[in-house]
Amino acid sequence: MIDLESSDVLTSNYQTVMDQITAACQKSGRPTQDVTLLAVSKRHASDAIKSIHTLGQTSFGENYVQEGVEKAQTLQSLNIDWHFIGPLQSNKSRLVAQHFNWLHTLDTEKLAKRLNAQRPNELSPLNVLIQVNISDQDTKSGITLADVDALAQCITQLPNLTLRGLMCIPAPQDEATLKQEFLAMQTKFQQLKLQYQNQNNVNIDTLSMGMSADLSLAIECGSTMVRIGTAIFGKRTH
Ligand SMILES: *Cc1c(COP(=O)(O)O)cnc(C)c1O
């Protein structure tokens, strides 16, 4: 069990983050329910997740496959949506297809097809976001905005995946550049939304954008899901 004192800290951290989201929504004239908080619980214990869940939080993010699967199993009696937000190697895709509700980091057709084949029939389709490498970083994660249409087209043909939108992790940079990138994401998101509005197995409603440091700016630029870890759970110990 988690001791009472640390559970109090979690409660107050959680309230602070919720207040920040509310303030950012008000500032940009958006209803609070437009923005979902994803509580990023990677490297934090299941007891801490339980405490936050008790406060009404149902969406949790993990970025290590094995760790996320263990927590999903430990906490399977709770009504939690598990989001995989880390880089996904194809040899781990089956575990994500079997144990998670969402994947934020889809960036290849090959991975999309594997996940589609591996998603168990008894589960609802896996919700996926296309990861965009918006800052053009020299990383292997994410695709360019120009490549989004082709991957989106591929995903919408796969019955065991539901395309929900886009995700990005911008590089650390000045606020003006960051804002430009967030706005470019918003433009692409809105275009996809229009393009697929009448298609059955597609439901473009999620722009996963913004972390602790840039949550307000991201919400101002149209984010519908912010991913917050440390500000809720405290520093990760390893
Ligand atoms: C860890 C992580 C977060 C949360 O970061 P914090 O600094 O702990 O708030 C958000 N998004 C992704 C993809 C992450 O891996």
PDBQT file of the ligand as one rigid body, heavy atoms in Angstrom, charges set to zero:
ROOT
HETATM    1  C1  LIG A 301       7.520  10.361 -20.360  1.00  0.00    +0.000 C 
HETATM    2  C2  LIG A 301       6.695  10.910 -21.429  1.00  0.00    +0.000 A 
HETATM    3  C3  LIG A 301       5.803  11.966 -21.176  1.00  0.00    +0.000 A 
HETATM    4  C4  LIG A 301       5.658  12.635 -19.812  1.00  0.00    +0.000 C 
HETATM    5  O1  LIG A 301       6.842  13.286 -19.475  1.00  0.00    +0.000 OA
HETATM    6  P1  LIG A 301       7.028  13.962 -18.036  1.00  0.00    +0.000 P 
HETATM    7  O2  LIG A 301       8.253  14.780 -18.204  1.00  0.00    +0.000 OA
HETATM    8  O3  LIG A 301       7.211  12.874 -17.038  1.00  0.00    +0.000 OA
HETATM    9  O4  LIG A 301       5.814  14.767 -17.748  1.00  0.00    +0.000 OA
HETATM   10  C5  LIG A 301       5.013  12.413 -22.224  1.00  0.00    +0.000 A 
HETATM   11  N1  LIG A 301       5.091  11.873 -23.454  1.00  0.00    +0.000 NA
HETATM   12  C6  LIG A 301       5.936  10.855 -23.733  1.00  0.00    +0.000 A 
HETATM   13  C7  LIG A 301       5.972  10.301 -25.108  1.00  0.00    +0.000 C 
HETATM   14  C8  LIG A 301       6.748  10.343 -22.734  1.00  0.00    +0.000 A 
HETATM   15  O5  LIG A 301       7.587   9.332 -23.018  1.00  0.00    +0.000 OA
ENDROOT
TORSDOF 0
